[in-house]
């Protein structure tokens, strides 16, 4: 679960008699076990009762049979020219919720009668051709693996057309990917802020958690800059912002409009009408009680650009990942934006009748972007010396220095090429410092830390490059593999496009699976990985040591990363274990994992790559919350070139591959002397580990802990 989700699982409940032992077991936490705990418990019980009543009154929950083929119904929905977006193009006064009801009927969440089976009947060639016809892949032809995953992700739409939070006719698409960012959270907000400032007429920004912070100031400064530029053009720009800050009103209405007085308050600090007079801004707070977190993190600008990322808008020590997308796939993100918003848009988004598929590829039309690459598509870099001084940064050595773009002191760039130039200038050392010193300073800056680096200097080809531009390329297949939120306190809602896509990619991989995620413990995922290993697939996954350990220790949450890795290795025969490679995240300037409790070097990337060419990137973690409850948005791509560059970026911008590998005997990380990292729980947290989880849950209720 991400920081600030505001959801505490129903499984935290424990009887008073059991909890009465907790102070003796955890004396340092004794002040938390008492009135505070039972007040929080009572509040959760009341919320649970209200949630049950909500589901009775407002949702038609059906138990249905799982399907294994694309039915005529789903096929026709995917082939239809209609979508929520098209209905709003015809009538922009219509609310997306009303449009969805007209097309797909009243909202009714479906859950399967039983857990999806581990064994599935593979799609036939005829099934794959049917899946191909369900997408709008333009001039591209997806690979067999992509089509298998796409086929399986469409099947859950049989009983709920909007289970994927996107109109079925827009789920399968194509596009281009000019830029990937793999870096600390502020680096992603820098790009977001530049896109906002450069917007012509509209911005739709969705995030799970928004907190007044250095990161948020990058965004709010950009909104003020957009207002200024719009005023100079004699226009008003339209801005929609969504986040999840759960409150009691959402039991009756999940989508709560946020007043200006509230969103300009100290917790959020978005700009007021006086500060941004040339913006028409609406803010929406969305949560589906109890556990249906709006965990999505994406942005659509002018219906020409979409970005999807792993980060919230807040300060933390996380390494994060974002991709910048253009082309027809942006229409899919736009449709997801409308469906998520649900309410009437006041005013409507100006681009309601100008789809992305008609708008070209903005970045690839810029000469400055072409200038980043040579005729072979390679970045212009010197052959020797500091390999990350792009020719646009330095004409002669390291003579040119560009200031960093930060909240309170913005330096907006006119295009992506200029952003890349600025970022690499910031990461280029002076004559008196080493490259690793610069990296340490950059990673510390996100949360004003003073942690020292421990890694040795790296070779030029391994230097940190957060901004990764991809050379001009043709459209390639893409699809959204999302899931809608499920608030009920159970694990019934598992049959979703997101989950089926992940399982299908693992099940149908023929050579390799790579995963990076903060936590990995979802019940359907772990056996799927074991099955892949037994088939001879090389499975590698990176997790963060200690990430949200207190929450993962709660009953039914799946356990900590160390516990899961130990159980996974224990389930494998000795001859099978070499196919499984578990790593714990190591920061670029470090030589060992640092436990998440120190809030110093953590990783929050969400990525899966199968057979080195099908990638799924976005919002969903490989944990219980993302698999069973949260609304997630993820993009699936079919490009060996981009997936290779993603893997290279993962390698360059962290030291996990070099220093983070766990033992293939028990899944634990140890140093050369056999010692675990400081703070590590290990594979056995003890008989009363649930009590630590309860304490962590209470801390989060009190605002003392994070998700």
N, C-alpha and C positions, 0 to 999 in steps of 0.2 A: 504494500500500500504506500502511496506517495505521501510526502509531507503535506499535512493539512487537509486530508480527505474528509475529516470530520466524522468518519464512520468507525464504530467500534462493534466488532462482531458479537452476535448473540451468544457465541460460545464462551464469552468471558464470564458468564453467570456461574456462580458457585454458591453452595448453601452456606449460611452463616456458621454452621458447625465446622465445616471444612476450613473456612477462611479464618476461624478463630485461632488456628495454629500458625498462621502466616507470620505474625510478629516474632515468634520464637525462631522461625526458620530464616527470616530476613530482618534481623534487628535493625539494620541501618535504614530500613524502609518502614519502620513501625509507625511513624507518624502518618503514613499514607493509609494504613489499614485501620479503619475506624469510621468515624462520621463521614469523612470525605468519600470513602469507598462505598458505603451503603447509600449515601445520597446519590452518588453516580449510578449505583445499581438500581435504585428506585426509579431514577429518571429513565434509565434504559428499559426497564420493565414497562413503564407507562408508554414510552415510545413504541415498544414492541406491540402493546395492545392497540395503539392507534394505527400502527402499520397493518396489522391484521384486519382491522376494520376498513382501512383504505382499500386493501386488496379485495375485500368482499364487495365494496360498493362501486369501485371504479374500474377494476380490471376483470376481464373475462379470461381467467386462467384455465387453459385446456391441457389435459394430458393426452398426448398423441403418440402415434407410432413413428419411430424413426424411419426415414426413407433413404434409399441408397442410389436412386436414379433421379435425374432431372425430369420432373413430371411435365405434362402438357401445360399445366397451370403456370409453373415457374418459367417454362420456356416462353410462353406467350407474354408473361409479364416482362421478361428480359427483352423480348423482341418488340414490345410496344413502343410507339413514339412518345408515349406520355410519361411524365414524371412529375414530382412535386414542383420542380423548377418550371416545367412547361406550363403547368396550370397557373402559377404565379406570373409567368410571362404574359399570359392571356388576361389575367386579372390581378394586378399587383396589390389590390386591397384585400385579397383573400389571405387568411392566415395559413401558414404551412400545415398546421394541425387540421384545418378544414380541408385543405387540398389532399392531404394524406387520407382523410376519411372518405372523400369522394372516390379516390382511386382504389383504396385497399380496404375500406370498411373501418368499423370502429376498432380502436386499439385492443388487441387481445394477445397477451403474451402466452406462448405455448411452451410447455415443458414435456420432455419425453416420458413415456411410461416407465422406462428403466434406464439405467446408465448405458451410454453408447458402448457397444462391444469393442474389445481390442482388435479382434479380427474383422476385417471388412472384405467385401467382394470387390475386387479391382474393377475400375471402369473399363468397359470394352472400347474398341476403336470407334464404334458407333456412338457410345456415350461421350467420347472426347470430341467427336465432330459436333455433337449437339451442344456441348459446352462452348466450343468455339463460336457457334452461331448465336450463343447467348451474350457474347461480348461485342462491343464496338471497337474492335482492334485496328480499324483503319487499314493502312497498307501493310501491317505487320502480321506475322503468323507465329503464335506462341509455340514454345517448345512442348514436348509431350509432358514433362514434369509440371510445367506451369498449368497446362490444361487439366491435369489430374487434380492438382490442388484447387484450381478454380472450380472444377466440377463439384468437388466435395464441399467447397464453401457455399455453393448455391443451394445445396439440398436442404439446409435448415429454413430456407425461405418458403418451403411448401406450406407450412402452417402459420407463418408470420412473415408477410412480405417485407416488413421493415425491421426484421431482426438484425439486419446489417446497417441500420441507420442511413440507408441510401436507397433511392428508388432503384428497383431491380434493373431497369433499362440503362442505368448509368454505372452499375457496379464494375463491369469489365470495360476497359478503355485503353488508351495509349498516351504517351507523352514523352517529354524529355526531362533530364535531370542535370541542370547546369552546375549545381553546387551542392556539396555535402560539407557539414561542419561537425567535427568531432573535437570537442574542447570543453573548457569550463563553462558553466552556465552563462556568465556574462557575454561570452563570445557569440552565443546564439542570440541573446537579446540585442547585441549590437547590430546583427544583420536584420532582425525584426524591426528595429528602430529605423534603420535606413530605408527599408521597404515602406514603412509607414510614412516617413517624411517624403518619399518619392511618389506616394500614391496620387492618382489624379482625382478620384472622386469617392472611393469607399474602402473601408477596412472592416473585415469580420475577424475578430480575435477570440479564440476559445482556449481556456486553460482550466486546469483542475483547481489550482490554488493561487490566489493573488495576495501578496503581502507587501505593504510599503517597504521598500528596500532599495539598495543600489540598482538591482536588476530592474525593478519596476520604474525607477526614475529614468532609465534609458527609454522605456516605453512612453512614459508620461511626457518627457521632454519632446519626444518625436511627435506625439499628438498635438502638442502646442505648436511645433514647427509646421505640421500639416495644416493646422488652422491658419497660421500666418501665411503660408504659401497659397492656400485656398482663397484667403482674403485678397491677396494680390491679384488673383485671377478673377476676382469678383464672383466667387462661388462659395458654396458650403459643401464640405465633405461629410459623408454619412459614415458613422462609426458604430458598430455593434460589438459589445464585449460580453462574454459569458464566463462565469466561473462557478465554483461550488463552495459555498459557505453555509452548510446546513443549518436550518432553523425550523422551529416547530410549525410554522405556517405551511411548510412544504408537505405536511401530512395531508392537507386538503388540496393544495395546488403546488405541484412540483416546480413549476416555472414562476418564480417571483421577480417582478420588476423591482429594480433597485432605484430608490430616489436619489436625486443629486445630493441631498444632504448626507445620505449614507455613503455614497461612493466617493465623495470628497472628504470623508472623515479620516481620522488618523490611521485606521487600519488599512485603507485602500489608497487614498490620496490620488484618485484620478482628477484630471483638471476640471475646474468648474466652468460654467458658461462664460464667466467673466475672463477666465484665463485662456479659453479656447472659443472665442465667439463665432468662429466660422466652421464649427463642427456641429452636426446634428447627431448627438450621441445618446444611445440607449444601452443600459447595462442590465443583464439578467442573471439571476442566481438560480441554478438548477441542481436539484438533488432529489432522488427518489428514495424516501425512507424505507427501511432503515439503512440498508447497505448499498443502495443503488447510486454509487458515486459517479458524478460526471468527471471522469478521469481523462477526458480528451484534451489534447494540446495541439492546436493547429491554427493556421491563419490563412485567409484568402484576401488578396489585394486586387481590387479593380477587376475581379473575375478573370485575371490574366496570370496570376501567380498564386501558388499554394505552397505553404511550408508546413511540414509536420515534424514534431520534435518530441523529445523525451522529457523536457523540463517544464516545471512550473515557473511562475513569475515571482521569485523570491530569492533571497541570498542563501546559498549553501555551498558545500565543498564538492559537489558532484561533477564528474565528467559526464557530458551529455552529447546527444547526437541529433542533428537536424538535416533534413533534405529539402531542397528547393526544387519545385516541380512546375512545369509549364506545358501547355498544350491541352488537348481534350480532357485529360484527367482532372484538370482544374474544375470542370463542370461537375464532376463527381463530388469533389470536396465542397463545392458551392451548394449542391443538393443536400449533402450531410449537414452543412451549416443551417440551412432552412429547417430541416427536420428536427435538428437539435433545438433550435430556437422555439419552434412550435407556435408561439403567439404571433399575433399580427405585428408586422414591422411598421413602426411609425417614426419616420417615414420609410417607405420601401427602399431597398437597395437600388441605386441608379442603374446597375447592370442587369436588371431583371430580364431584359429582352436582348442582351448582347452576349451570347454564349462564348466561352473560351475557344471552342473549336473554330470560331470564325476570326479569332484575334491574333493568330500567328504565334510566334515564339519570341517574346521581347528580348531576352538576353542574347539569343543567338543572332539577333539582328544588329547587335552593337559591335562596331569595329574594335572597340577597346577590349571586348571579351576575346575576339579572334586573336588579338595581339598578344594574349597571354601564352600562346602556343606556337610551336614551329610548324613546318609543313607536315610533319609526321604526327602531330597532335601531342607532342611532348612539351611540358612547361619550359619556358625560357629560364634556364638557371646556369650559372657558371659551371664549368667543368671541374674546377678545383676551389678550395676555400669554403666559404660559407655557402653551402648549396641552396639555402633558402632565401638568398637575396635575389628576388626576381629582378629582371632587367628594368622593370618599371619602377622598382624601389631605388636601385642604386646604379648610377651611371659609371661611377669609378670607385670601386671598393665599397666602403660603408659610409659614404659621405653624407647621404641624405637621411634625415630622421623625421618621422612623422609622429605627431602626438597621438596618444591613445584616445579613442572615442569612449567617453564615460558619461554617466548621469551627472548633470550639473556643469559639465564641460564638454558639450557635444561637438563632434567634428563629422558632419554628414558628408558622405561620398556620393558622387553622381551615378555610380554603376558598380557592378560586382567586381570588375577588374580593379577599381580603385580601392574597394574594401579589402581585397586580397593583398594589394600592395601595402595598405596601412597595417594590416595584421602581421605580415611578415617583417615589416619594418620594426614593429613593436617587439618582435621576437628575435631580432638580429642583435647580437651582442656588440658592445663597444670594444675598443682595443683593450680596455682594462678589466673586462669580465669574460667569463666563460658562457657558452651557450646554456649549460645546465643551470647556472646562476639565474639567467634570464627566465628559464622555464619555471624555476622555483618561485621567483617573484611573481610571475604571471598566475600560477596556481594559487599562491597565497592571497593574491589581491581580491579574489572573489569573496572571501569572508574576513579579510584583514588579519590573516594569520601571520605567525612568525616561524612556522615549521621550517627546519633546515632540510635540504636535499641530502640524500645518501647515495645516489647512483653515480657511477663514474661518467665521464664525458662519453658521448656517443659519436659514431661516425657521421659525416655529413648526410649520407643517404638515410639516416635514421632520425634526423632532427625533427622536432615537433612542428607540424603543419596543420593547425586547426581548420583553416579554410582550404578545402580541396575542390578546385574547379575541375569540371569534367569537359574535355574537349568537345567541340561541336559534333553532334551525332544525330542519326536519324531517329524518328519515333520508335519506341519499343513498347511491348505489351505491359500494361499495368492493370491493377484491380484494387478496389478497396475491400479489405477483409476486416470488418468491424463487428461490434456487438453492442446491443442496447443494454441499458441498466436493468438490474434485477434487485429489488430492495428486500424481498422476503428473506428472513434469516434461515436459509437452507441452501443446499447445493444443487437444487433441481434444475436451474437454468444453465446447462452446460452445452447444449446442442446449438451452437452459434457459428456464424461464418468464421469468426476469428479462430475459435478453438479447432474447428474442423480443418481450417487451412494449416494451422501449426501441425496438427496430427498427420495430415495428409502429406505435408512436406517431409516429415520424418519417416513416415511409413513408405513413401515412394522414392526416397533418395536411394541412389545406387552406389554412391562413393563416399560422400561426406556430409556432415551436419555441423554447423557452427552456430552457437547461441551466446549472446551476451545479455545479461539481465541482472538487476539488483538481487533478486531472490529467485530460487528455483525449487518449488515444492508442490506444484499443483498435482493432485492425485492422478488425473489421467495422463499427465506428461511423463512422469518418472518411469512407469512400465514401458511406455512407448520408446523412450531412450534406451532402456535395457534391451528391448526387442531389436532395435536397430544395431546395437553393439553386437548382439548375438548373430546378426546377419552378416557381420563383417564390415559394417559401415564405420568409418572413422568419425567418432562423435567427440567434439570439443566444446566445452562450455566454460564461460567466464562468469563468476558471480562475485559479489562484494562481501568480504568477511564481516560478519556481524550485522549485516543490514537488517534493521528492524527485528533483531533477535527477540525482544520482549513480546512483540506481536505474534511472531511465528511460533513461539512456545505455547500459545493458547491452544486448547483442545480443538481439533479439526482444522487447524491452519496449515498443517503439513510439516512443521518442524523447521529448524534453522538450516542454513546452507551446509554446514558441517555435518549435521545429522543425516541429511538427505544424501550427501555424497558418500558417507560411510555405508549407509544402507544399500545404495546403488552398487558400490563395489562389492559389498558382501553378497549381493544377489547374483554376481557373475562368477563363472568358473575362472580359475587362474589363467587359463589360456585365452579367455575373452577380455580380460582387463586391459591389455595393451591397446585395445581399440577405443578406450574411454580416457579422455584427457580433461580433468577438472582443474581449473585455475582460479585463484583468488586475485582480485584486482590489485594491481600495483601501479601507483602514480608514475608519471613519466620521469620524475626526479627522484624516485625512491628505488630501493633495492629489496624491499620486503613488503608484504601486505600490511596495511594499517587498519585496525579494527574500526568499524563505523562509529563506535561510541566516542571516539576522539574527534569526530567531525573535522577531519583534516584532509584525507584523500579517499573519497568514495566515488562510486560509479553508478550511474542511473540509466545507462544506455539500454535500449530494447531492440534487439536485432536477432534475426534468424536467417541463415543462408544455407541452402541445400544444394548439393552438387555444384557449388561454386558459381551458379548462374541464376537461381531463383532466390530472391531476397524478400524478407518481410520486415519492415521497419515502421516504428511508430510509437504508440502509447502503452501497449499492453505488456505488463510484466508476466513472467512465468510463475506467478504465485496464485494462491487461492482467491484473493480478492479480484484480480483481473480475469481469472478464468470463470468465476461464478457470479460476479456482481457488477462490476464497474462498466460504464459506457467507455469503450475503447475505439480508437480509429487507427488503422494501420494500412499502409500501402504495400502491395506486392508488386515486384518488378521482375522482368525476365531479361537480364542483361549480364552476360559474363564479364564484359568490360567494367561496368559500374560495380558489380559485386567484387571483382578483383581489387578495385580501387577502395572500396569500403574496407576490405580485409587489410589492405596495405595501410589505410588510415588508422584502423584499430591498432595495428602493430606499431606504427610510428608514434602515436600520441599517448601511449601508455607502455609500461614495462611488464605487463602481465605475462606475456609469452616468455619473457626472459627470466623472471624471478618469482612467478606466482604459481607454478605447477604444484599440485597436491600429490601426495603419495598414492600410487596405484594399488596399495594394499588396503588403506582405510579412508582415503579421500581427504585427509587432513594435511594442512601445510605445516612444514617444519623447516627450520633453518639448518645450516650445515652441522650444527651441534645437536640437532634433534629436538630443539625447543619450538613450541608453538608460538604464534604471534601473541603479543601482549593483549589480554582481554579476550582471547579465544575461549569459547565454551567447550569445544571438542565435540565428540560424537555422543557423549552421554551427559546431558545437563543436570541429571539427578532426579530423584523420585518426585520432588515437589517443584519441578520446573514450571508447572502451570502457575504457581504462585508468583514467579517472576513475571510471567505474562500478564497476570492480573494487575500487578503493580505497574507494569508498563502501560496497560490500558488506562488505569486510573490517572497516571501521569499525563497521558494524552488528553483525557477529559479535562484535567486541570490546566492544560496548556503548557505543561512542563516537559513534554516529550514530543517526539516527532514521529511521522509515519514513513 
